[in-house]
Amino acid sequence: MRPCLLIPLLLGLALPAAAATERSRVFILGKPAGVQVAEYADDGSLAVHYDYADRGRGPSLDARYTFAAGRVAALDLHGVNYMKVPVQEAFARDGVAARWKNGAEDDRRDDAGPAFYLGLDSVPEDTVLLARALLAAPQQRLRLLPEGEARIEKLASERVGGQRVDLYAVHGIDLVPTYLWLDARQRFFASWSSWQALVREGQEAVLDRLAQRQQAEEGKLAATRARALTTPLRRPLLLRHVRVFDPATPTVAEDQSVLIADGRIAAVGADVAVPREAEVIDGQGRFLMPGLWDMHAHYQGGYEGLIRLACGVTTVRDLANDADALAARSADIEAGRDIGPRIVKAGFIDGRSEFSGPTKVFADTEAEAAAAVDRYAKIGYEQIKIYSSVKPELVPVIARLAHARGLRVSGHVPAFMSPRQFVEAGADEIQHINFVLMGFITDVAQDDTRTPLRLTAVAQRAGALDLGGADLRDWIDELHRRGTVVDPTLSVFENLLLERPRQPGPSWQAWFDRLPPQWQRSLRAGNGGLPMTDAQQAIYRQSWQRLVELVGVLYRSGVTLVAGTDDAFGAQLPRELELYVQAGIPPREVLRLATLGAAEVMKHADRYGRVAPGYVADLVLIDGDPTIHMGDLRKTRLVIRGDRRYEPRALLAALGIRAD
């Protein structure tokens, strides 16, 4: 997750010399999605409108700045955030004090010289204001309000249509640098990530070239970080005096030694011969287990890889991404140029509609479906993920084609199709617990679940379901009979259904105090949940409880579960597993489904998921015992990912996250 974040309000601001209206376009994976319009007036005021649409979600914000003596005198920002929750922020200064009020704060600071106020919601032009001020500041640094400091550095330049554009990295407002391109007059030109981009209107054709240059600069930073934080295992390593958890049993063996050589486990036992050249680490009775698998990721790199490894996640299954970008990230990780988990790839396919998911791969015909499946199979993907706008009649076609190539099939249940029809058409797995219930909380023939209805329906209606009802029991039994896998992503729904303004989602509680101030402030606003009235809060909480209970019913009914988070921050898998324990699943079984069980589903159980001779040495050393207290998964002390070793505390410290 990235905070919703950060309105930099300048106290001491360099403004454009003349009035101008600057239009920029938003793209999500190359698809036009929205716009920003920044209007600089002759009187020095600035009005910005920003919006984009993403499957029925997306922000719509209007910000108006007024200036006095070269400084922001006042700001009014209002609109809705990505989840369509209303937001409003006000800032004012009078030469004596700076005051601000937003969804989480009502505060002030004495006006003590140049500084930026960082707000809780933003329009992209805010980062431009921040960059201009930093470039004009002594040593290109400025104090932040309420706390912290930002700095800027120029990384590269490109010639575009006869003009120079410069790439800058802004440090101090996120866990990793924030990048943007400015022209020679310090006007916004572009910002880019593999998921979303913003570019000056009329300059769309140069975005790919700018992206390539930016990726090269980001790669230099990643490589430097990888060299500093990775310890290659160039000789055998013995872990001595550890308690070894075997998911296959599932048992814990006391006072064991584990020998690792060439990225694999060479021996496990109470008395293991130690090669003369081996490095020896005393585990001091700590808990050693296989690396965790997050079975629902959308891997974006950056800080995500460091956080995932710090949390003991050595493998992720990526369920939607740009194929080229993901291949590059995976190659960098495996070559040691970056830090991150192993990536198992699932190919994303959607149909064309106004609610299409973030993909470049669409299938509205059998020929397009065949081409998509064929391409994913040829580039080493192991699974196909079907999304909400795929035509129901194409699901059996995609399933047949995928199965013929040895690929699994999963996904959202497409609109106007029931979960039972999805499974009968050949789906091996259902993503998200809400889609398991879709036939019971919506009219699948009429209701359009491509929209946020797929979220609001479960929030408003799941609490009234009888989990012992005959129809629901028959459906669960059908899932068991067919061997259909369910990927619940409970932690996503915990925040969606329980988070509300000024009350952060429960999934963030264990991390909140450890995060940098800007993240804490964004999370404190509590704007990541579904919009809800006061009267709906109890209804949503009851629905949330029903989802937890349903996961327990699925487990006790023999349905195979995999643990995934759908989380870009990278730290929520321990919370996902805690919720499974709350659902009534024994902790040892929870650990099994997140290790060996995941490897079994993906047909990698002969190499991954155990602490046993011959297995890949993906291991996590924990200061505690998650078979007793699942939250101890957050107390990682050592992570081994095959032929390389990491210190979790060092990984987090590199991002400004405090150790536990």
C-alpha positions in Angstrom: 0.0 0.0 0.0 1.1 3.5 -0.6 -0.5 6.3 1.6 -3.2 8.3 -0.1 -1.0 10.8 0.6 0.8 13.8 0.9 -0.3 17.2 -0.1 2.9 19.2 0.0 1.8 22.8 0.9 4.7 25.1 0.5 5.6 27.7 3.1 7.9 29.6 0.7 7.1 28.6 -2.9 8.5 29.3 -6.3 5.6 29.7 -8.7 5.4 29.7 -12.5 6.1 33.2 -14.0 2.9 33.4 -16.0 -0.7 32.2 -16.0 -1.1 28.8 -17.6 -3.5 25.8 -17.9 -1.6 22.5 -17.9 -3.4 19.3 -18.8 -2.1 15.9 -18.2 -3.5 12.4 -18.8 -3.6 9.4 -16.5 -3.0 5.9 -17.8 -3.4 2.6 -16.1 -1.3 -0.1 -17.8 -1.4 2.0 -21.0 -5.2 2.5 -20.9 -6.5 6.1 -20.6 -8.1 6.5 -17.2 -8.3 10.1 -16.1 -6.9 13.6 -16.2 -5.2 16.4 -14.1 -5.9 20.0 -15.0 -3.7 22.6 -13.2 -4.8 26.2 -13.7 -2.3 28.8 -12.7 -4.0 32.2 -12.6 -2.6 35.7 -13.2 -3.2 36.5 -9.5 -0.9 33.6 -8.5 -3.7 31.3 -7.3 -3.8 27.7 -8.4 -6.8 25.4 -9.0 -6.2 21.7 -9.7 -8.7 19.0 -10.7 -7.7 15.4 -10.6 -9.7 12.2 -11.3 -9.3 8.8 -12.8 -11.6 5.7 -13.0 -10.5 2.2 -12.0 -13.2 -0.4 -12.2 -15.8 1.9 -10.6 -13.3 3.2 -8.1 -10.9 6.1 -8.3 -10.4 9.6 -6.8 -12.0 12.9 -7.8 -10.3 15.8 -6.1 -10.4 19.6 -6.4 -7.7 21.7 -4.8 -7.5 25.5 -4.7 -4.4 27.3 -3.5 -4.1 31.0 -2.8 -0.7 32.7 -2.2 0.6 35.7 -0.3 4.2 37.0 -0.3 5.2 33.9 -2.4 3.8 31.5 0.1 0.6 29.4 0.3 -1.8 31.4 2.3 -4.7 28.9 2.1 -5.8 25.6 0.6 -9.1 24.0 0.3 -9.2 20.4 -1.0 -12.3 18.4 -1.3 -13.7 15.4 -3.2 -13.6 11.6 -2.8 -10.6 9.3 -2.5 -9.9 6.1 -4.4 -12.6 4.2 -2.4 -15.1 7.0 -3.0 -14.9 8.1 0.7 -15.5 11.9 1.0 -12.3 13.8 2.0 -11.8 17.4 2.9 -8.7 19.3 3.9 -8.0 22.9 4.8 -4.8 24.7 5.4 -4.1 28.3 6.3 -1.3 30.5 7.6 -1.2 34.0 8.9 2.4 34.8 9.5 2.1 33.7 13.1 1.0 30.1 12.8 0.2 27.4 10.3 -3.1 25.6 10.9 -4.6 22.5 9.2 -7.6 20.3 9.5 -8.3 17.0 7.8 -9.9 13.6 8.4 -7.5 12.8 11.2 -6.0 16.0 12.5 -6.9 19.5 13.7 -3.5 21.0 14.5 -1.2 24.0 14.3 2.5 24.9 14.3 4.2 28.2 14.8 5.4 29.7 11.5 9.1 29.2 12.0 10.5 29.7 8.5 10.4 27.7 5.3 8.7 24.3 5.5 6.2 22.1 3.8 3.0 20.9 5.2 2.2 17.3 4.1 -1.5 16.5 3.9 -3.4 13.3 3.7 -4.8 13.3 0.2 -3.2 14.7 -2.9 -3.3 15.8 -6.5 -0.2 15.1 -8.5 0.6 18.7 -9.0 1.4 18.9 -5.3 4.6 16.9 -5.9 5.6 19.5 -8.5 5.2 22.3 -6.0 7.3 20.4 -3.6 10.0 19.8 -6.2 10.2 23.4 -7.1 10.6 24.5 -3.6 13.3 21.9 -2.9 15.2 22.9 -6.0 15.3 26.5 -4.7 16.1 25.6 -1.1 19.6 25.6 0.5 21.2 22.2 -0.1 17.9 21.2 -1.8 16.4 20.2 1.5 13.4 21.5 3.4 11.7 20.7 6.7 8.3 19.0 6.6 5.3 19.7 8.7 4.3 18.2 11.0 7.7 16.5 11.0 10.5 15.1 8.9 12.6 16.4 6.0 12.5 16.1 2.2 15.3 16.4 -0.3 15.6 16.2 -4.0 18.3 15.1 -6.5 18.5 15.3 -10.3 19.1 11.9 -11.9 18.9 12.2 -15.6 17.9 14.4 -18.6 16.3 13.6 -22.0 15.7 15.7 -25.1 12.0 15.6 -26.1 10.8 17.5 -29.1 13.5 20.1 -28.9 13.2 20.6 -25.1 15.0 19.2 -22.1 13.1 17.2 -19.5 14.8 16.2 -16.2 14.2 13.3 -14.0 14.2 14.0 -10.2 14.0 11.8 -7.2 12.2 13.3 -4.1 13.3 11.6 -0.9 11.4 11.7 2.5 7.8 11.4 1.5 7.6 7.6 0.9 9.6 4.5 1.8 11.5 4.8 -1.5 12.1 7.9 -3.7 9.3 9.5 -5.6 10.2 10.1 -9.2 8.9 12.8 -11.5 9.9 14.5 -14.8 10.0 18.3 -15.1 10.7 20.5 -18.1 13.4 23.2 -18.1 10.9 25.7 -16.6 10.2 23.2 -13.7 6.7 22.5 -15.1 5.3 19.0 -14.8 6.0 16.7 -17.7 5.5 13.1 -16.5 5.5 10.6 -13.7 5.6 6.9 -14.3 5.3 3.5 -12.7 4.6 0.2 -14.4 1.0 0.3 -13.0 0.1 4.0 -13.5 1.5 7.0 -15.4 0.7 10.7 -15.8 2.0 12.6 -18.8 1.5 16.1 -20.3 -1.3 16.0 -22.8 0.1 15.7 -26.4 3.4 14.0 -25.2 2.0 10.5 -24.7 4.3 9.1 -27.4 7.5 9.7 -25.4 6.3 8.1 -22.2 7.9 4.7 -23.0 11.3 6.3 -23.6 11.1 8.2 -20.3 10.0 5.0 -18.5 13.0 3.2 -19.8 15.4 5.9 -18.6 13.7 6.0 -15.2 13.8 2.2 -14.9 17.6 2.4 -15.5 18.0 4.9 -12.7 15.8 2.9 -10.4 17.8 -0.2 -11.3 21.0 1.5 -10.1 19.5 2.2 -6.7 18.1 -1.3 -6.4 21.5 -2.9 -7.3 23.3 -0.7 -4.7 20.8 -1.7 -2.1 21.0 -5.4 -3.0 24.7 -5.4 -2.6 24.5 -3.8 0.8 21.7 -6.0 2.2 22.3 -9.4 0.6 24.8 -12.0 2.0 25.5 -14.6 -0.7 26.0 -18.1 0.7 29.2 -19.0 -1.0 30.1 -21.8 1.4 28.0 -24.3 3.4 25.9 -22.8 6.3 24.9 -24.7 9.4 22.0 -23.5 11.5 22.5 -25.1 15.0 20.2 -25.4 17.9 16.9 -24.7 16.1 13.4 -26.0 16.5 12.3 -27.3 13.1 8.7 -27.2 11.9 7.8 -29.8 9.3 4.5 -28.9 7.6 4.1 -32.4 6.3 3.6 -33.9 9.7 3.0 -31.2 11.1 5.4 -31.4 14.1 8.2 -29.5 15.7 11.5 -31.3 16.3 13.6 -29.9 19.1 17.3 -29.0 19.0 18.1 -29.7 15.4 20.8 -28.7 13.0 20.2 -27.8 9.4 23.0 -27.8 6.8 22.6 -25.7 3.7 24.8 -26.0 0.6 24.4 -24.7 -2.9 21.0 -23.2 -2.1 19.5 -26.5 -0.9 19.1 -28.3 2.4 21.8 -30.9 2.6 21.0 -32.5 6.0 18.6 -32.1 9.0 19.0 -33.8 12.3 20.2 -33.8 15.9 23.7 -34.7 14.9 24.8 -33.3 11.5 28.4 -33.4 10.4 29.8 -30.0 9.9 32.0 -29.4 6.8 35.3 -27.7 7.7 34.6 -24.7 5.5 31.0 -24.2 6.8 29.8 -21.0 8.5 27.9 -21.8 11.7 25.0 -19.8 13.2 23.6 -20.6 16.6 19.8 -20.5 16.4 19.6 -20.3 20.2 16.5 -22.5 20.3 14.5 -20.3 17.8 11.8 -21.6 15.5 12.8 -22.6 12.0 10.2 -23.1 9.3 9.9 -23.1 5.5 9.5 -19.7 3.8 6.0 -18.5 3.5 4.0 -18.2 0.2 1.8 -15.2 -0.4 -0.6 -16.7 -3.0 -2.2 -13.4 -4.0 0.2 -10.7 -5.0 0.7 -8.0 -7.6 4.4 -7.6 -7.3 5.6 -4.0 -8.0 9.1 -4.1 -6.7 10.6 -1.1 -4.9 10.1 -1.4 -1.1 7.8 -4.4 -1.6 10.5 -7.0 -2.0 12.4 -5.9 1.1 9.3 -6.0 3.3 8.1 -9.3 2.0 11.4 -11.0 2.7 11.6 -9.3 6.1 8.2 -10.9 6.9 9.4 -14.4 5.9 7.7 -14.4 2.5 10.1 -16.1 0.1 7.6 -16.8 -2.7 4.7 -14.9 -4.1 2.1 -15.8 -6.8 1.5 -12.8 -9.0 -2.1 -12.7 -10.1 -2.1 -9.7 -12.4 0.7 -7.6 -13.8 2.4 -6.3 -16.9 4.2 -9.3 -18.3 7.2 -7.4 -19.5 7.7 -5.5 -16.3 7.2 -8.5 -14.1 9.7 -10.5 -16.2 12.3 -7.8 -15.7 11.7 -7.6 -12.0 12.0 -11.4 -11.6 15.2 -11.4 -13.7 16.7 -8.7 -11.5 15.9 -10.5 -8.3 17.3 -13.9 -9.5 20.4 -12.2 -10.8 21.0 -10.5 -7.5 20.4 -7.0 -8.9 17.4 -6.5 -6.6 15.9 -7.9 -3.5 12.7 -9.9 -3.5 10.9 -13.2 -3.3 10.5 -15.9 -6.0 7.6 -15.1 -8.3 5.1 -17.6 -9.6 3.3 -16.0 -12.5 -0.4 -16.1 -13.4 -1.6 -14.6 -16.6 -4.4 -12.0 -16.3 -7.2 -12.0 -19.0 -10.2 -9.7 -19.0 -12.9 -8.7 -21.5 -13.3 -5.2 -22.8 -15.6 -2.9 -20.9 -15.7 0.3 -19.0 -14.9 -1.8 -15.9 -12.0 -3.7 -17.4 -9.2 -4.6 -15.0 -5.7 -3.2 -15.3 -4.3 -5.4 -18.1 -3.2 -5.2 -21.7 -4.5 -8.7 -22.4 -8.2 -8.9 -23.5 -10.3 -11.8 -24.8 -13.7 -11.1 -26.3 -13.5 -14.0 -28.9 -12.2 -17.6 -28.9 -9.4 -16.5 -31.1 -8.3 -13.8 -28.6 -8.6 -16.3 -25.8 -6.4 -18.8 -27.6 -3.8 -16.2 -28.4 -3.7 -15.0 -24.7 -3.4 -18.5 -23.3 -0.8 -19.5 -25.8 1.4 -16.4 -25.1 1.3 -16.9 -21.3 2.1 -20.6 -21.7 5.1 -19.9 -23.9 6.6 -17.4 -21.5 6.5 -19.7 -18.5 3.3 -18.8 -16.7 1.7 -21.5 -14.6 -1.9 -20.2 -14.3 -4.5 -18.1 -15.9 -6.6 -15.6 -13.9 -10.0 -14.7 -15.4 -11.4 -11.3 -14.5 -14.8 -9.8 -14.1 -15.5 -8.6 -17.7 -14.8 -11.9 -19.4 -17.9 -13.2 -21.2 -19.4 -16.2 -19.3 -19.5 -18.2 -22.5 -15.7 -17.8 -22.9 -14.8 -19.2 -19.5 -15.1 -22.9 -20.5 -13.1 -22.0 -23.7 -10.3 -20.4 -21.6 -10.3 -23.3 -19.1 -10.1 -25.9 -21.8 -7.2 -24.1 -23.6 -5.3 -23.5 -20.3 -5.7 -27.1 -19.1 -4.5 -28.4 -22.4 -1.3 -26.4 -21.8 -0.9 -27.6 -18.2 -2.0 -24.3 -16.7 -4.4 -23.9 -13.7 -7.4 -21.5 -14.0 -8.7 -19.2 -11.3 -10.2 -15.7 -11.0 -13.0 -13.5 -10.1 -16.4 -14.9 -11.0 -17.3 -12.9 -14.2 -20.3 -10.7 -14.1 -23.6 -12.4 -14.9 -22.3 -15.8 -13.9 -22.7 -17.7 -10.7 -19.8 -19.2 -8.7 -21.2 -22.7 -9.4 -21.3 -22.0 -13.1 -17.7 -20.7 -12.9 -16.5 -23.9 -11.3 -18.5 -26.1 -13.6 -16.9 -24.3 -16.6 -13.5 -25.4 -15.4 -12.2 -23.0 -12.9 -9.8 -24.6 -10.4 -9.8 -21.8 -7.9 -11.8 -18.7 -6.8 -10.1 -15.5 -5.8 -11.6 -13.6 -2.8 -14.1 -14.8 -0.3 -16.8 -12.5 -1.6 -16.9 -14.4 -4.9 -17.6 -17.6 -3.1 -20.8 -16.0 -1.8 -21.8 -14.0 -5.0 -24.7 -16.3 -5.9 -26.1 -15.8 -2.4 -25.8 -12.0 -2.0 -26.5 -10.8 -5.6 -28.8 -11.7 -8.4 -26.2 -13.0 -10.8 -28.4 -12.7 -13.8 -29.1 -9.0 -13.2 -26.4 -7.4 -10.9 -23.3 -6.1 -12.5 -20.4 -7.3 -10.3 -17.8 -5.6 -12.5 -18.6 -2.6 -10.3 -17.9 -2.0 -6.6 -21.2 -3.9 -6.0 -19.1 -7.0 -5.6 -17.7 -5.3 -2.4 -20.8 -3.4 -1.2 -23.1 -6.4 -1.6 -21.0 -8.6 0.7 -20.7 -5.7 3.2 -24.4 -5.1 3.3 -25.8 -8.7 3.0 -23.3 -11.3 4.2 -24.1 -10.8 7.8 -27.6 -12.1 7.3 -26.5 -15.4 5.7 -27.1 -18.7 7.4 -23.9 -20.7 7.0 -25.7 -23.8 7.8 -28.4 -23.3 5.2 -29.0 -26.2 2.8 -28.2 -24.3 -0.4 -24.9 -22.9 1.0 -23.9 -26.2 2.4 -24.5 -27.9 -0.9 -22.3 -25.3 -2.6 -19.5 -25.8 -0.1 -19.8 -29.6 -0.6 -19.5 -29.1 -4.3 -16.3 -27.1 -3.9 -14.9 -30.0 -1.8 -16.0 -32.7 -4.3 -14.4 -30.8 -7.2 -11.2 -30.0 -5.3 -11.8 -26.3 -6.0 -9.3 -24.0 -4.2 -10.4 -20.8 -2.4 -8.1 -17.8 -1.9 -10.0 -15.8 0.7 -7.8 -12.6 1.1 -9.6 -12.0 4.4 -7.2 -9.2 5.5 -8.4 -7.1 2.5 -12.0 -7.4 3.7 -11.1 -6.7 7.3 -10.0 -3.2 6.3 -12.7 -2.7 3.7 -15.5 -3.5 6.1 -14.1 -2.2 9.4 -11.9 0.9 8.6 -13.6 4.2 8.7 -12.5 7.8 9.1 -10.1 8.2 12.0 -10.2 4.5 12.7 -7.5 2.7 10.7 -8.1 -0.9 9.5 -7.3 -3.6 12.1 -4.8 -5.2 9.7 -2.5 -2.2 10.2 -2.4 -2.3 14.0 0.7 -4.4 14.4 2.7 -2.2 12.0 1.4 1.3 12.8 3.9 2.4 15.3 6.8 1.1 13.3 6.1 3.1 10.2 7.4 6.5 9.2 5.3 9.5 10.3 3.9 10.2 6.8 2.5 6.6 6.6 1.2 6.8 10.2 -0.7 10.0 9.4 -2.2 8.6 6.2 -3.3 5.4 8.0 -4.7 7.4 10.9 -7.1 9.1 8.5 -8.9 5.7 8.1 -10.0 6.4 4.5 -9.2 2.9 3.1 -12.6 1.3 3.9 -15.8 1.3 2.0 -18.0 4.4 2.4 -20.5 3.7 5.2 -23.0 5.5 7.3 -23.1 5.3 11.1 -26.1 3.0 10.8 -24.1 0.6 8.5 -21.2 0.2 10.8 -22.8 -2.6 12.8 -24.1 -4.3 9.6 -20.6 -4.3 8.1 -19.1 -5.6 11.3 -21.5 -8.5 11.3 -20.8 -9.2 7.7 -17.1 -9.3 8.4 -17.6 -11.8 11.2 -19.6 -14.0 8.8 -16.7 -14.0 6.3 -14.3 -15.2 9.0 -16.8 -17.9 10.1 -17.2 -19.0 6.4 -13.4 -19.5 6.1 -13.6 -21.9 9.1 -16.6 -23.7 7.6 -14.7 -24.1 4.3 -11.7 -25.6 6.1 -13.7 -28.0 8.2 -15.6 -29.0 5.0 -12.4 -30.1 3.4 -12.1 -27.2 0.9 -8.5 -26.4 0.1 -7.4 -22.9 1.1 -4.4 -20.8 0.1 -3.2 -17.8 1.9 -3.0 -14.6 -0.1 -3.1 -10.9 0.8 -3.7 -8.8 -2.4 -1.4 -6.4 -0.6 1.1 -4.1 -2.3 2.8 -3.1 1.0 4.0 -6.6 1.5 3.5 -7.1 5.3 0.0 -8.5 5.7 0.5 -12.2 5.4 1.0 -12.7 9.1 -2.3 -10.9 9.6 -4.0 -13.1 7.0 -2.8 -16.2 8.9 -3.9 -14.8 12.3 -7.4 -14.4 10.8 -7.4 -18.1 9.8 -6.7 -19.0 13.4 -9.6 -16.8 14.4 -11.7 -18.8 12.0 -10.9 -21.9 13.9 -8.1 -23.4 11.9 -5.4 -25.0 14.1 -2.2 -22.9 13.9 -0.1 -25.8 12.6 -2.6 -26.3 9.8 -2.4 -22.6 9.0 1.3 -22.8 8.7 1.0 -25.8 6.5 -1.4 -24.2 4.1 0.9 -21.2 3.8 4.0 -23.3 3.0 3.8 -26.9 1.8 0.1 -26.5 1.0 0.7 -23.6 -1.3 3.6 -25.5 -3.0 1.3 -28.5 -3.5 -1.4 -26.4 -5.2 1.2 -25.0 -7.6 2.8 -28.5 -8.1 6.2 -27.5 -6.5 6.0 -29.6 -3.4 8.9 -31.7 -4.5 11.2 -28.7 -4.1 9.6 -26.2 -1.8 7.7 -26.1 1.4 9.7 -28.3 3.8 12.8 -28.3 5.9 14.1 -31.6 4.5 17.1 -32.8 2.6 17.0 -32.0 -1.1 14.5 -29.1 -0.7 15.4 -25.5 -1.7 16.6 -23.7 1.3 13.9 -21.1 1.6 13.8 -20.8 5.4 12.7 -18.4 8.1 14.1 -18.2 11.7 11.6 -16.8 14.2 12.0 -15.6 17.7 8.9 -17.2 19.1 6.5 -20.0 18.2 3.8 -19.4 15.6 2.3 -22.8 16.4 1.2 -21.2 19.7 1.0 -17.5 18.7 0.6 -16.8 15.0 1.7 -13.1 15.5 5.2 -14.4 16.2 5.6 -14.6 12.5 6.4 -10.9 12.7 9.5 -11.7 14.8 11.7 -12.9 12.0 15.4 -12.9 12.8 16.9 -14.5 9.7 15.6 -15.2 6.2 17.4 -17.5 3.8 16.2 -17.5 0.2 18.1 -20.4 -1.4 21.7 -19.2 -2.0 21.3 -15.8 -0.2 20.7 -14.6 3.3 19.0 -11.5 4.7 18.7 -9.8 8.1 15.0 -8.7 8.4 15.8 -5.8 10.7 18.3 -4.4 8.2 15.8 -4.7 5.4 13.2 -2.7 7.3 15.7 -0.2 8.6 16.7 0.6 5.0 13.1 1.7 4.4 12.8 3.7 7.6 10.6 1.1 9.3 11.4 0.5 13.0 12.4 -3.0 14.2 9.9 -4.8 16.4 
